[in-house]
Amino acid sequence: MSETTRIVILDGYTINPGDNPWTPVESQGICAVYDRTPPELTLERAAQAEIILTSKVKLDAAILNALPRLKYISLLATGYNNIDVAVAGRLGIPVSNIPAYSTESVAQTAFALLLELAVQVGVHNAAVRAGEWTRCPDHSFWKAPIVELDGLTLGIVGYGTIGRAVARIGAAFGMRIIAHAPRIPQDPGTVPIRFVALEELFSTADVVSLNCPQTGDNAGFVNSRLLGMMKSSAFLINVARGGLVNEADLAQALQTGRIAGAGLDVVAHEPMLADNPLLDAPNCIFTPHIAWASLAARQRLMGIVSANVASYLAGVPANVVNSPYLAPAAGR
């Protein structure tokens, strides 16, 4: 353990609500852990930090420039849109992320949402518990059409590690797989797959699964134009980033029956706002951004972030997502 390295964890609760100790990180420096940090306390809590670990606390240009002691940032997540990585790079601060720790959990949640839309287990369980089965004149009843996945077309937007995992599970269900990616991989894996243009994917898929990162170029790209191309029987699944979807357009598509349903683990503003139009949309089901949060995934995250800190302290930062090795600003 370093007696001088100060590590500040700005929002540690979701990673360790009590079942995933920070011990591997705490052994590497003087560590302050905050469950949550509101914006007005970010500078105060981070002022003495050489290393910041954060998931959702925003570190913009103004904050980064106001932290002269800061030398390294590691996300507690894969996405890094909450950090101004360009400014961090100009200041000579490496920013690392946590790649591929939650792949299987996220893919699993995508299919949990899809299966709920296809079979409506929750609706039928509620009906049984309300006594509808005991009063039923038949041996069986259903509250909504049951959709069989075998033979349907699964369209995957983004074909990184999670997209590949979704493709593998979809193929196991007997689905045909198509995908759209900015660069078609030379080795797409063993699952039979066809890469298509975005418009073709939305117009031909029975299920569209968003598995791409959010960038400055694709915010809200799932809008009325693309939704209008989808089959009226199609489902939309989003376990990526809420900001990929124009939520007003999706709500309207669901209200008008333009598409059959949506399963969302993410929304544009988290925690969800009370006036989110999707709350009133029919056949729209939610999980509260939990796709990443299995204990197994969080334990992998803890191991990777601990290794990130160790690599930085050894002078060879790992999993760096920016260009940190520019001349530091004066006084840093």
C-alpha positions in Angstrom: 0.0 0.0 0.0 1.3 3.5 -0.9 1.2 5.9 2.0 1.0 8.9 -0.3 -1.4 7.8 -3.1 -4.8 9.3 -2.5 -7.7 7.4 -4.2 -11.2 8.9 -4.2 -14.2 6.8 -5.2 -17.0 9.3 -6.0 -20.0 7.0 -6.4 -19.2 3.6 -5.0 -22.6 2.3 -3.8 -23.9 0.6 -6.9 -20.6 -1.3 -7.3 -20.5 -2.3 -3.7 -23.8 -2.0 -1.9 -22.3 -4.3 0.8 -21.5 -7.5 -1.1 -18.4 -6.5 -3.1 -15.7 -5.0 -0.8 -13.2 -2.4 -2.0 -10.3 -4.2 -0.3 -8.3 -4.7 -3.6 -8.4 -1.0 -4.2 -7.9 0.1 -0.6 -4.7 -1.9 -0.4 -3.1 0.4 -3.0 -3.4 3.8 -1.4 -5.3 6.0 1.0 -8.8 5.5 -0.1 -11.9 7.6 0.5 -15.2 6.0 -0.6 -18.4 8.0 -1.1 -21.6 6.2 -1.9 -22.8 9.1 -4.0 -21.5 12.5 -4.9 -23.8 15.4 -5.9 -22.3 17.9 -8.4 -21.8 20.6 -5.8 -19.5 18.3 -3.8 -17.4 16.9 -6.6 -14.6 19.4 -6.4 -14.4 19.4 -2.6 -14.2 15.6 -2.4 -11.8 15.2 -5.3 -9.5 18.1 -4.4 -6.7 15.9 -2.9 -7.0 12.9 -5.2 -4.2 11.6 -7.3 -6.6 8.9 -8.6 -10.4 9.2 -9.1 -12.6 6.2 -9.6 -16.1 7.1 -10.8 -19.1 5.7 -12.7 -21.7 8.4 -13.2 -20.3 11.5 -11.6 -19.5 13.9 -14.4 -15.9 15.2 -14.7 -16.1 18.0 -17.3 -13.4 20.4 -18.5 -14.0 22.9 -15.7 -13.7 20.3 -13.0 -10.7 18.6 -14.5 -8.9 21.9 -14.8 -9.6 22.7 -11.2 -7.9 19.4 -9.9 -4.1 20.0 -10.2 -3.3 17.0 -8.1 -5.2 14.6 -10.3 -3.1 12.2 -12.3 -5.3 9.3 -13.2 -9.0 8.4 -13.7 -10.5 4.9 -13.9 -14.2 4.5 -14.7 -16.2 2.0 -12.8 -18.0 1.1 -16.1 -17.3 0.5 -19.7 -18.8 3.7 -21.1 -16.9 6.9 -20.6 -19.2 9.7 -21.8 -19.3 11.2 -18.3 -15.7 12.2 -18.6 -14.3 14.9 -20.9 -11.6 12.5 -22.1 -10.2 15.0 -24.7 -9.5 17.5 -22.0 -8.1 14.9 -19.7 -5.7 13.9 -22.4 -4.5 17.4 -23.0 -3.9 17.6 -19.2 -1.8 14.4 -19.4 -4.4 12.4 -17.4 -4.9 8.8 -18.6 -8.6 7.7 -18.4 -9.2 3.9 -18.2 -12.5 2.0 -18.5 -13.6 -1.5 -17.5 -14.0 -3.5 -20.7 -16.1 -6.6 -21.1 -16.8 -7.2 -17.4 -20.6 -7.5 -17.9 -21.0 -9.1 -21.3 -22.9 -12.2 -20.2 -25.1 -10.4 -17.7 -26.1 -7.7 -20.3 -26.8 -10.3 -22.9 -28.9 -12.3 -20.4 -30.9 -9.2 -19.5 -31.6 -8.4 -23.2 -33.2 -11.8 -23.5 -35.0 -11.5 -20.2 -36.7 -8.4 -21.6 -37.4 -10.0 -24.9 -38.9 -13.1 -23.4 -41.1 -11.0 -21.2 -42.4 -9.3 -24.3 -42.8 -12.6 -26.1 -44.5 -14.6 -23.3 -45.7 -11.9 -20.8 -44.8 -14.0 -17.8 -45.4 -11.2 -15.4 -48.9 -10.5 -16.8 -49.9 -14.1 -16.6 -48.5 -14.7 -13.1 -50.5 -11.7 -11.9 -53.6 -13.1 -13.6 -53.2 -16.5 -11.9 -52.6 -14.9 -8.5 -55.7 -12.8 -9.1 -57.7 -16.0 -9.4 -58.3 -16.0 -13.2 -57.0 -19.6 -13.6 -59.2 -21.0 -10.8 -62.2 -19.3 -12.4 -61.3 -20.3 -16.0 -63.6 -22.8 -17.8 -60.6 -24.1 -19.8 -57.4 -25.7 -18.8 -55.4 -22.8 -20.3 -55.8 -19.1 -21.1 -53.6 -16.3 -22.3 -53.8 -12.5 -21.9 -51.8 -11.6 -25.0 -50.5 -13.5 -28.1 -47.5 -15.7 -27.3 -44.6 -15.1 -29.7 -42.2 -17.9 -30.6 -38.7 -16.7 -31.2 -37.6 -19.7 -33.4 -37.4 -18.6 -37.0 -37.6 -14.8 -36.3 -35.0 -12.3 -37.4 -32.8 -10.7 -34.7 -31.2 -7.4 -35.8 -28.3 -6.3 -33.7 -27.0 -2.7 -33.8 -23.4 -2.8 -32.8 -21.3 -6.0 -32.9 -18.8 -5.7 -30.1 -18.5 -8.3 -27.3 -22.1 -7.8 -26.1 -23.5 -7.8 -29.6 -21.7 -11.1 -30.3 -23.1 -12.6 -27.1 -26.6 -11.5 -28.0 -26.1 -13.1 -31.4 -25.0 -16.4 -29.8 -28.0 -16.6 -27.6 -30.4 -15.6 -30.4 -29.0 -18.3 -32.6 -29.5 -20.8 -29.8 -33.2 -19.8 -29.8 -33.3 -20.6 -33.6 -33.3 -16.9 -34.6 -31.8 -15.7 -37.9 -29.1 -13.0 -37.1 -28.5 -9.8 -39.0 -26.3 -7.0 -37.7 -25.2 -3.4 -38.4 -21.7 -2.2 -37.4 -19.5 0.7 -38.5 -16.8 -1.8 -39.4 -17.6 -5.4 -40.4 -15.3 -7.7 -38.4 -13.0 -9.9 -40.3 -13.9 -12.8 -38.0 -17.6 -12.4 -37.0 -17.5 -15.7 -35.0 -19.2 -19.0 -35.5 -22.8 -17.7 -35.5 -24.2 -17.4 -39.1 -24.7 -13.7 -39.6 -25.4 -11.2 -42.3 -24.3 -7.6 -42.0 -26.7 -5.1 -43.5 -27.4 -1.3 -43.7 -29.2 0.2 -40.8 -32.4 0.9 -42.7 -32.5 -2.8 -43.9 -32.0 -4.0 -40.3 -34.9 -1.9 -38.9 -37.2 -2.8 -41.8 -36.6 -6.6 -41.8 -35.9 -7.5 -38.1 -38.6 -8.9 -35.9 -36.5 -7.9 -32.9 -34.0 -5.0 -32.9 -31.4 -5.1 -30.1 -29.3 -2.0 -29.4 -25.8 -3.0 -28.3 -23.7 -0.1 -29.5 -22.0 2.7 -27.5 -23.5 6.2 -27.4 -21.4 8.8 -29.2 -21.9 12.4 -30.2 -23.0 11.3 -33.6 -25.7 8.7 -32.7 -27.7 10.4 -29.9 -31.4 9.9 -30.5 -30.8 8.0 -33.8 -33.6 5.6 -33.1 -36.3 8.1 -34.1 -39.6 8.3 -35.9 -37.9 7.6 -39.3 -36.3 4.3 -38.2 -39.2 3.3 -36.0 -41.5 3.9 -38.9 -39.6 1.3 -40.9 -40.1 -1.5 -38.4 -42.7 -4.2 -38.7 -45.8 -3.6 -36.6 -45.1 -6.9 -34.9 -41.5 -6.0 -34.0 -39.9 -5.5 -30.6 -37.2 -3.0 -29.7 -34.7 -4.0 -27.0 -32.2 -1.4 -25.5 -29.6 -2.6 -22.9 -27.0 -0.1 -24.2 -27.6 3.6 -23.6 -31.0 5.4 -23.2 -29.8 8.4 -25.2 -29.7 6.3 -28.3 -33.5 6.5 -28.5 -35.7 9.5 -29.1 -38.1 8.6 -26.3 -41.0 10.8 -27.5 -40.9 9.1 -30.9 -40.7 5.6 -29.3 -43.7 6.5 -27.0 -45.7 7.6 -30.0 -44.7 4.4 -32.0 -46.0 2.3 -29.1 -49.2 4.4 -28.6 -50.1 4.1 -32.3 -49.2 0.4 -32.6 -46.4 1.2 -35.0 -44.3 -1.4 -33.2 -45.5 -4.2 -30.9 -43.4 -3.5 -27.8 -40.2 -2.3 -26.3 -37.9 -3.7 -23.5 -35.6 -1.1 -21.9 -32.9 -1.3 -19.3 -31.8 2.3 -19.9 -33.4 5.7 -20.4 -32.0 9.0 -21.5 -32.1 10.5 -18.0 -31.3 8.3 -15.1 -32.8 7.9 -12.6 -35.9 8.1 -14.7 -37.9 11.3 -14.6 -41.5 11.2 -13.6 -42.6 12.8 -16.9 -40.8 10.3 -19.2 -43.4 9.7 -21.9 -42.5 6.0 -22.0 -44.1 5.4 -18.6 -47.5 5.8 -20.2 -46.7 3.8 -23.4 -48.4 0.4 -23.9 -46.3 -2.8 -23.9 -43.2 -1.0 -22.8 -41.4 -2.8 -20.0 -38.4 -1.7 -17.9 -35.6 -2.8 -15.7 -33.8 0.0 -13.8 -30.4 -0.2 -15.5 -29.5 -3.5 -13.9 -28.2 -5.4 -16.9 -24.6 -4.9 -15.7 -25.3 -5.5 -12.0 -25.1 -9.2 -11.3 -22.7 -10.0 -8.4 -20.5 -12.0 -10.8 -20.2 -9.0 -13.1 -19.5 -6.5 -10.3 -16.8 -8.8 -8.9 -15.1 -8.9 -12.3 -15.4 -5.1 -12.3 -13.7 -4.9 -9.0 -10.9 -7.1 -10.1 -10.3 -5.0 -13.3 -10.5 -1.6 -11.6 -8.0 -2.8 -9.0 -5.7 -4.0 -11.8 -6.2 -0.6 -13.6 -4.9 1.2 -10.4 -2.0 -1.2 -10.1 -1.0 -0.7 -13.7 -1.1 3.1 -13.3 1.0 2.9 -10.2 3.5 0.7 -12.1 3.7 3.4 -14.8 1.9 1.5 -17.5 -1.8 2.4 -17.4 -4.1 -0.2 -18.9 -7.4 0.0 -20.7 -6.8 3.7 -21.6 -9.5 5.3 -23.7 -7.9 8.7 -24.4 -4.5 10.1 -25.5 -3.0 11.1 -22.2 0.7 11.4 -23.1 0.6 14.9 -24.3 2.6 17.7 -22.6 0.9 18.4 -19.3 -0.5 21.9 -18.7 1.7 24.2 -16.8 1.6 23.6 -13.0 0.4 20.0 -13.3 
